[in-house]
Amino acid sequence: MPDRRQLLGQSSEALAAAFLRLSGYRIVQLNYRTPLGEIDIIATEGKALVFVEVKARRSTRRGSPKAAVTPAKRRKISMVALTYLKSSGQADRSGRFDVVTIKYAAGAPPRIEIVKNAFELAYP
């Protein structure tokens, strides 16, 4: 049974995917998992292949959602993205990394933001 944090993550990823669709993205895959880690959403926007990390916060007590995408997290996402490109036969294709941030506040609708090109490919 998922805990409260996991439920927030699952519902936030579903909300982010819906928001991305409304913003013109086409979802290719949700929750791409490898032994190295996971990419929340893989999508296309026009001709661009986009690897999307979703970060949600109920408060800013632990920092902003953008700040949660640390250098270590970027490296992990980069490694998983390279694995996806290789395993899907797209090793020669470039991709970009977007972050969707979601801020929840009591009594208000969630604030959603897409940060395009949030970071570059990061190597270990």
JOBEL-V414942 format. One record per pair of residues at least 24 apart in sequence whose C-alpha atoms are under 6 Angstrom apart, sorted by the first residue. I is the first residue (numbers start at 1). GAP is how many residues later the second one is. D is the distance in whole Angstrom. If there is no record, write none. Layout:
i & gap & d
I & GAP & D
I & GAP & D
//
This chain:
i & gap & d
49 & 46 & 5
50 & 45 & 6
50 & 46 & 5
50 & 47 & 6
51 & 46 & 5
52 & 45 & 6
52 & 46 & 5
52 & 47 & 5
53 & 46 & 5
54 & 45 & 6
54 & 46 & 5
55 & 46 & 5
56 & 45 & 6
56 & 46 & 4
56 & 47 & 6
57 & 46 & 5
58 & 46 & 5
65 & 36 & 6
75 & 47 & 5
75 & 48 & 6
75 & 49 & 6
78 & 43 & 6
78 & 44 & 6
//
